[in-house]
Amino acid sequence: MTKRKGAVSEETKEAILSAAAEEFYEYGYEKASLRHICSSAGVTTGAVYCFFENKEDLLSNVMMPIFNVVRSISINYDKVLCDDYTAFEEFQKFFSANRKLYHILYSNMNNPVIAGYIKSLTEEFTHQITDMAHKALPENKEPPKELDDYISRCLAHIMVYSIIKIIAEEPDDQIVTQRLITTVRVCKNGILSLLK
């Protein structure tokens, strides 16, 4: 009986998250109504507060799949440096299946929850850019002073915002994949030009 109760609770939580995603997509975070979310999920307000602290926590949980996937992206720099971008096809499958979440992200970038996640992603991309530069350098050579932490952060910022914008605004999956590849290629070639 305990298992069934837990299963119902998990189903309730998923129904709330699904209804919240639709509400945030339709109305944006500021205009989203917990009352509408509860009605759509077929639950009481108390059920929402059983799982989530507040509307911000609900938004954070709705957006969590995007941030988990982006954080798990491990770019094979040896392949990228050889212009092999096949990994993006796998990422595209997730992006395509979760397009509404990217629209929510893009439409609410000033929200503190989303801004915090974007900052975290930018920091991770900054480390990835630095790692890629080191992999591209000949052995025992230091990166040029032009490619300092500030420039790496700027490039990461451009990449993160470009990726979010491309996915949120372009409905054609093939064009999304090509534009993502172009964004990474431009960044990569810019870094390589500094390493010459």
SERO-4910 file (N, C-alpha, C, O; in steps of 0.05 Angstrom, whole numbers):
BEGIN
 pado doro    nc1    nc2    nc3   cac1   cac2   cac3    cc1    cc2    cc3    oc1    oc2    oc3
  Met    A     16    -24      0      0      0      0     17     25      0     10     45    -12
  Thr    A     40     24     14     58     47     14     68     53    -14     71     76    -22
  Lys    A     75     31    -29     85     35    -57     64     50    -74     71     68    -89
  Arg    A     39     42    -71     18     54    -87     15     84    -80     12    101    -98
  Lys    A     17     90    -54     15    118    -46     38    134    -57     34    157    -67
  Gly    A     62    123    -56     85    136    -68     82    141    -98     89    162   -108
  Ala    A     71    121   -111     67    123   -140     47    145   -146     50    160   -165
  Val    A     25    147   -130      5    168   -134     18    195   -130     14    214   -145
  Ser    A     35    197   -109     49    222   -103     66    231   -126     67    254   -134
  Glu    A     81    211   -138     99    218   -160     82    226   -185     90    244   -199
  Glu    A     60    212   -189     42    220   -211     31    248   -207     28    264   -226
  Thr    A     24    254   -182     13    281   -175     35    302   -181     29    323   -193
  Lys    A     59    297   -172     81    315   -176     85    320   -206     89    343   -215
  Glu    A     85    299   -222     89    301   -251     66    317   -264     71    332   -282
  Ala    A     42    312   -254     19    328   -265     22    357   -259     15    374   -276
  Ile    A     31    364   -235     35    392   -228     57    404   -245     54    426   -255
  Leu    A     79    390   -249    101    400   -266     92    404   -295    100    424   -307
  Ser    A     77    386   -305     67    388   -332     48    412   -335     50    427   -354
  Ala    A     30    415   -316     11    438   -317     26    464   -313     20    484   -326
  Ala    A     47    464   -296     62    489   -292     78    496   -317     80    520   -324
  Ala    A     89    476   -331    104    482   -355     85    495   -376     93    514   -389
  Glu    A     61    484   -378     42    496   -397     34    525   -389     33    542   -406
  Glu    A     30    529   -363     23    555   -353     46    575   -358     41    598   -367
  Phe    A     70    568   -351     93    585   -355     98    591   -385    105    613   -393
  Tyr    A     93    571   -402     96    574   -431     75    593   -441     81    611   -457
  Glu    A     51    590   -432     28    606   -442     29    635   -432     24    654   -447
  Tyr    A     35    639   -407     32    665   -394     58    678   -384     58    701   -376
  Gly    A     80    663   -384    104    673   -372    103    670   -342     82    665   -331
  Tyr    A    126    672   -330    128    667   -301    112    687   -285     96    679   -267
  Glu    A    114    713   -291    101    734   -275     71    731   -275     58    734   -255
  Lys    A     59    724   -299     30    723   -301     19    695   -295     -5    691   -295
  Ala    A     37    676   -292     28    648   -286     13    647   -259     21    660   -240
  Ser    A     -9    632   -259    -25    630   -235    -24    603   -223    -29    583   -236
  Leu    A    -18    602   -197    -18    576   -183    -46    563   -183    -49    539   -184
  Arg    A    -66    580   -182    -94    570   -183    -99    556   -210   -111    535   -210
  His    A    -90    568   -232    -94    555   -258    -78    529   -260    -87    508   -270
  Ile    A    -53    529   -249    -37    505   -249    -50    483   -234    -51    460   -243
  Cys    A    -61    489   -210    -75    469   -194    -99    458   -208   -104    434   -208
  Ser    A   -114    476   -221   -138    468   -235   -131    449   -258   -144    428   -262
  Ser    A   -110    457   -274   -102    440   -296    -91    413   -287    -96    392   -301
  Ala    A    -78    412   -264    -66    387   -254    -87    371   -239    -82    347   -233
  Gly    A   -110    383   -233   -131    369   -217   -123    365   -188   -129    344   -177
  Val    A   -109    384   -177   -100    382   -149   -107    408   -134   -115    428   -145
  Thr    A   -104    406   -107   -108    430    -91    -82    445    -88    -61    435    -95
  Thr    A    -84    470    -79    -60    486    -74    -42    473    -54    -18    474    -55
  Gly    A    -54    460    -34    -39    445    -14    -21    424    -26      1    419    -16
  Ala    A    -31    411    -47    -15    390    -60     10    403    -73     32    391    -72
  Val    A      7    427    -84     30    440    -96     51    446    -74     75    441    -78
  Tyr    A     42    456    -52     60    463    -30     71    438    -16     91    440     -1
  Cys    A     59    415    -21     70    390    -10     96    383    -25    114    372    -13
  Phe    A     98    390    -50    121    384    -66    140    407    -71    164    403    -73
  Phe    A    130    432    -71    146    455    -78    142    477    -58    120    481    -47
  Glu    A    164    492    -52    163    513    -32    146    537    -41    131    548    -25
  Asn    A    148    544    -66    135    568    -76    136    567   -107    144    547   -119
  Lys    A    126    588   -120    125    589   -149    153    588   -161    157    576   -182
  Glu    A    173    601   -148    201    600   -158    212    572   -157    225    563   -176
  Asp    A    206    557   -136    215    529   -134    202    512   -155    214    494   -166
  Leu    A    177    518   -161    162    504   -182    175    509   -209    180    490   -224
  Leu    A    182    534   -214    196    541   -239    223    527   -241    230    516   -262
  Ser    A    237    527   -219    263    514   -219    261    484   -226    277    474   -241
  Asn    A    241    471   -215    236    443   -221    227    438   -249    233    417   -261
  Val    A    211    456   -260    202    454   -288    226    455   -306    228    441   -326
  Met    A    245    473   -300    268    478   -318    290    458   -313    309    457   -329
  Met    A    290    443   -292    312    425   -285    321    406   -307    345    402   -310
  Pro    A    303    394   -323    312    377   -345    332    390   -364    351    378   -373
  Ile    A    327    415   -371    345    430   -389    372    432   -376    392    426   -389
  Phe    A    373    441   -352    399    446   -340    414    420   -334    439    419   -336
  Asn    A    400    398   -328    413    373   -324    425    363   -350    448    353   -350
  Val    A    411    366   -373    421    357   -399    445    374   -407    466    364   -416
  Val    A    443    401   -404    465    418   -413    489    413   -395    512    413   -405
  Arg    A    485    409   -369    508    403   -352    521    376   -359    545    373   -356
  Ser    A    505    358   -369    516    331   -375    530    331   -403    543    311   -410
  Ile    A    527    353   -418    540    354   -444    570    353   -440    582    370   -427
  Ser    A    582    332   -451    611    330   -450    621    331   -479    619    311   -493
  Ile    A    630    354   -487    639    357   -514    666    343   -518    685    348   -502
  Asn    A    668    326   -538    693    313   -544    709    333   -561    705    336   -585
  Tyr    A    728    347   -548    742    369   -561    760    358   -584    764    373   -603
  Asp    A    770    334   -582    786    323   -604    769    322   -629    778    328   -651
  Lys    A    743    314   -626    725    313   -649    718    341   -659    719    346   -683
  Val    A    712    359   -640    704    386   -648    728    399   -662    724    414   -682
  Leu    A    752    395   -652    775    407   -665    780    396   -693    793    409   -710
  Cys    A    769    373   -699    771    361   -726    745    364   -742    740    350   -761
  Asp    A    728    383   -733    703    390   -746    683    366   -747    668    364   -766
  Asp    A    684    349   -726    664    328   -724    644    336   -703    650    338   -679
  Tyr    A    619    342   -712    599    353   -694    575    334   -691    553    342   -685
  Thr    A    580    308   -694    559    288   -692    545    288   -665    521    280   -663
  Ala    A    558    296   -644    546    296   -617    522    314   -616    504    309   -600
  Phe    A    521    334   -633    498    353   -632    472    340   -641    451    350   -634
  Glu    A    474    319   -656    449    305   -664    435    294   -640    410    294   -639
  Glu    A    450    283   -621    438    272   -597    425    295   -580    403    292   -569
  Phe    A    439    317   -577    429    339   -562    403    350   -575    385    358   -561
  Gln    A    403    350   -602    380    360   -616    355    344   -610    333    356   -609
  Lys    A    357    319   -606    334    302   -599    321    312   -573    296    315   -572
  Phe    A    337    318   -553    326    329   -528    314    356   -532    292    362   -523
  Phe    A    329    374   -546    319    401   -551    292    400   -565    274    415   -558
  Ser    A    290    383   -585    265    382   -601    242    372   -584    220    383   -586
  Ala    A    247    353   -566    226    343   -549    218    362   -527    197    359   -514
  Asn    A    234    382   -521    229    400   -499    230    430   -508    239    447   -493
  Arg    A    220    435   -531    221    462   -542    206    482   -525    215    505   -522
  Lys    A    184    474   -513    169    493   -495    186    502   -472    184    525   -463
  Leu    A    202    484   -461    219    492   -438    239    513   -447    245    531   -431
  Tyr    A    250    511   -471    269    531   -481    255    558   -485    267    579   -481
  His    A    230    557   -494    214    581   -497    210    595   -469    213    619   -467
  Ile    A    204    579   -449    201    589   -422    228    602   -413    228    624   -402
  Leu    A    249    588   -417    276    598   -410    282    624   -424    290    643   -411
  Tyr    A    277    625   -449    283    649   -465    266    673   -457    275    696   -457
  Ser    A    241    667   -451    222    688   -444    224    698   -416    213    719   -409
  Asn    A    239    684   -399    241    691   -370    270    694   -361    276    687   -338
  Met    A    288    702   -378    316    703   -371    323    722   -349    344    719   -336
  Asn    A    306    741   -343    311    760   -321    302    749   -294    308    761   -274
  Asn    A    287    727   -294    278    715   -269    303    706   -254    321    693   -266
  Pro    A    304    711   -228    328    703   -212    335    674   -214    359    667   -214
  Val    A    315    656   -214    320    627   -216    334    621   -242    355    607   -242
  Ile    A    323    631   -264    334    625   -290    361    639   -294    380    627   -305
  Ala    A    363    664   -285    388    679   -287    410    664   -272    433    663   -281
  Gly    A    404    652   -249    424    637   -234    433    612   -249    457    606   -250
  Tyr    A    414    598   -262    422    575   -278    439    583   -302    458    570   -309
  Ile    A    431    605   -315    446    614   -338    475    622   -330    494    616   -344
  Lys    A    477    635   -307    504    642   -297    521    616   -292    544    615   -300
  Ser    A    508    596   -281    522    571   -276    530    558   -302    553    547   -304
  Leu    A    513    558   -322    519    546   -348    542    561   -361    560    550   -373
  Thr    A    541    588   -359    562    604   -370    589    598   -358    610    597   -372
  Glu    A    590    593   -332    615    586   -318    625    559   -329    649    556   -333
  Glu    A    607    540   -333    615    514   -343    626    516   -371    646    504   -378
  Phe    A    612    532   -388    622    536   -415    649    551   -415    666    545   -432
  Thr    A    653    568   -396    679    582   -394    701    562   -389    723    563   -401
  His    A    696    543   -371    716    522   -366    721    504   -391    743    497   -397
  Gln    A    699    499   -405    701    482   -429    718    497   -451    734    485   -464
  Ile    A    714    523   -454    729    538   -473    759    538   -466    776    535   -483
  Thr    A    764    542   -440    792    542   -431    805    514   -436    828    513   -445
  Asp    A    790    493   -430    800    466   -435    805    461   -465    826    449   -472
  Met    A    787    470   -482    790    467   -511    815    481   -520    830    471   -537
  Ala    A    819    505   -510    843    521   -518    869    506   -510    888    505   -526
  His    A    869    494   -486    893    479   -478    897    454   -494    920    447   -500
  Lys    A    875    441   -502    878    417   -519    889    424   -547    902    408   -559
  Ala    A    882    448   -557    890    456   -584    919    467   -584    931    469   -606
  Leu    A    930    474   -561    957    484   -560    978    463   -565    974    440   -557
  Pro    A   1000    470   -579   1022    451   -581   1033    446   -552   1030    462   -534
  Glu    A   1046    423   -549   1056    415   -523   1076    437   -512   1092    448   -527
  Asn    A   1074    441   -486   1091    460   -472   1088    489   -481   1106    506   -476
  Lys    A   1066    496   -493   1061    524   -501   1038    535   -484   1018    521   -480
  Glu    A   1042    559   -474   1021    573   -458   1001    587   -476   1009    596   -498
  Pro    A    976    589   -468    956    604   -484    965    634   -485    977    644   -466
  Pro    A    958    647   -507    965    676   -509    950    692   -488    928    684   -480
  Lys    A    962    714   -480    950    731   -459    923    742   -468    906    750   -452
  Glu    A    918    744   -495    892    754   -505    869    735   -497    846    744   -494
  Leu    A    876    710   -494    855    690   -487    855    686   -456    862    665   -446
  Asp    A    848    707   -442    847    706   -413    820    697   -403    802    691   -420
  Asp    A    816    696   -377    790    688   -365    767    706   -374    745    696   -379
  Tyr    A    773    731   -377    752    750   -384    741    744   -412    717    742   -417
  Ile    A    759    740   -431    751    733   -459    737    706   -460    717    703   -474
  Ser    A    747    687   -444    734    660   -443    705    663   -433    687    650   -443
  Arg    A    701    680   -412    674    684   -402    657    698   -422    633    691   -425
  Cys    A    668    717   -437    652    731   -457    643    712   -479    620    712   -488
  Leu    A    662    695   -488    655    675   -509    634    655   -498    616    648   -513
  Ala    A    637    647   -473    617    629   -461    590    642   -460    570    629   -466
  His    A    589    667   -452    564    682   -451    551    683   -478    527    679   -481
  Ile    A    566    689   -498    556    690   -526    545    663   -534    523    661   -545
  Met    A    559    642   -528    550    615   -535    524    607   -521    506    598   -534
  Val    A    523    612   -495    500    604   -479    475    619   -490    454    606   -495
  Tyr    A    477    645   -493    454    661   -502    447    654   -531    423    654   -538
  Ser    A    467    649   -547    461    641   -575    446    615   -577    427    612   -591
  Ile    A    455    596   -561    443    569   -561    413    571   -552    396    560   -564
  Ile    A    409    586   -530    382    589   -520    364    603   -541    342    594   -546
  Lys    A    374    624   -553    358    639   -573    352    622   -597    329    621   -607
  Ile    A    372    607   -607    368    590   -631    347    569   -626    328    566   -642
  Ile    A    349    555   -603    330    534   -597    302    545   -592    282    533   -601
  Ala    A    300    567   -578    274    579   -571    259    590   -596    235    589   -597
  Glu    A    274    601   -615    261    616   -637    258    600   -663    241    607   -679
  Glu    A    275    580   -667    275    567   -693    259    541   -692    266    523   -677
  Pro    A    237    539   -707    220    515   -705    231    490   -720    224    468   -714
  Asp    A    249    494   -740    259    473   -756    283    459   -743    304    472   -738
  Asp    A    281    434   -736    302    420   -721    328    419   -736    349    422   -724
  Gln    A    327    415   -762    352    413   -778    366    440   -778    391    441   -776
  Ile    A    351    461   -779    364    488   -779    375    493   -751    397    505   -749
  Val    A    361    485   -730    372    488   -703    399    474   -701    418    486   -691
  Thr    A    400    449   -709    425    434   -707    447    448   -723    470    451   -713
  Gln    A    441    457   -747    462    471   -763    471    497   -750    495    503   -750
  Arg    A    452    512   -738    460    537   -725    475    532   -699    494    547   -693
  Leu    A    469    511   -685    485    504   -661    514    497   -670    533    506   -657
  Ile    A    516    481   -691    543    474   -701    558    499   -710    581    502   -704
  Thr    A    544    517   -724    557    542   -733    566    559   -709    588    570   -710
  Thr    A    550    561   -688    558    576   -664    583    565   -652    602    580   -645
  Val    A    584    538   -649    608    525   -637    632    529   -656    654    533   -647
  Arg    A    627    526   -682    649    528   -702    661    556   -701    685    559   -702
  Val    A    644    577   -700    654    605   -699    671    609   -674    692    621   -675
  Cys    A    661    599   -652    676    602   -626    702    587   -628    723    598   -621
  Lys    A    701    563   -638    726    546   -640    746    560   -658    769    562   -651
  Asn    A    737    569   -682    756    582   -700    767    608   -690    790    615   -695
  Gly    A    751    623   -674    761    647   -662    783    641   -641    803    655   -640
  Ile    A    779    620   -626    799    612   -606    824    602   -620    846    610   -613
  Leu    A    821    586   -641    844    575   -656    860    598   -669    884    596   -671
  Ser    A    846    619   -678    860    641   -690    878    655   -670    899    666   -677
  Leu    A    870    656   -644    887    668   -624    911    650   -616    931    660   -606
  Leu    A    909    624   -621    930    606   -614    952    604   -634    973    591   -629
  Lys    A    948    616   -658    968    614   -679    993    631   -672   1012    632   -688
***
